[in-house]
Amino acid sequence: MAPGSALSLIIGFVLVWQSETVRADLSLDGKNRFIMTGQRMAITLVNEGKMAALAEVSLNWGEPESGQSRLLPLAVSKPLLRIPGGQKTNVEVFYQGTGLPTDRESHLLLSVLDVPPAAKTPHTMTVALRHRFKLFYRPPLKSTLDEAMAGLSWEMQKETAGRLIADNPSPYYLTLSDIEAIGPNGQRCGQPIEHLMLPPFSMQPVDIPACQPANLRYQVVSDAGNLRPYGATLSPDKKSHGLAQF
């Protein structure tokens, strides 16, 4: 599974015991995230299996606390569809044009449930797989994602040893992977942080309890889902920006 991906497996149906039937034939044509820039976007679903697959497609808010009291201003063209074996089909996402911020990205979750067929043999457990992918709606913005990556800064908190403040002043969501802190003597500070997503215009504490870090190595996920390596030299007196590593 590629980093930055939002994949999760959820047991959907459980029927008794002994043997299992698990389907994992659906994919989204190799993508692990989606960037929507207009009022409609096509998403390709691929059935890599030999048998027909039934898929349930839905959208929800990416931030649970933001979506409980608001209706989602987006919809999918085919909430439930059948895909023949070895074939692909398109599902369109529609945005009504209002309801999302115009000065920053919005984070949503695209959910695809691979609905299994009914069990044909007794004593069988049938498992449904739910795949979740990040979908970002991106309005026209003055800055670029590359500028947002370069603008991310880190600050050592003097009051709490081993705590950094990550500052994302951009209108983009920044997804970081494999954040590794290095101590003043070149030693690694504990285990790398596997995943951190910074919302637009946000600051977030990052705790490195093993030592007082002097350097950081981390990766930022691009629109295509690729990892771009960055490094930052930390200073106790000022904010430090990461530099792209080639």
Buried (B, 14 or more C-beta within 10 A) or exposed (E): EBBBBBEEEEEBEEEEEEEEBEBEBBBBEEBBBBBBEEEEBEBEBBBBBEEBBBBBBBBBBBBEEEBEEEEBBBEBBBEEBEBEEEEBBEBEBBBEEEEBEEEBBBBBBBBBBBBBEEBEEEEBBBBBBBBBBBBBBBBEBEEEBEEBBBBBBBBBBEEEEBBBBBBBEBBBBBBBBBBBBBBEEEEBBBEBBEEBBBBBEBEEEBBBEBBBBBBBBBBBBBEEBEBBBBBBEBEEEEBBBBEEEE
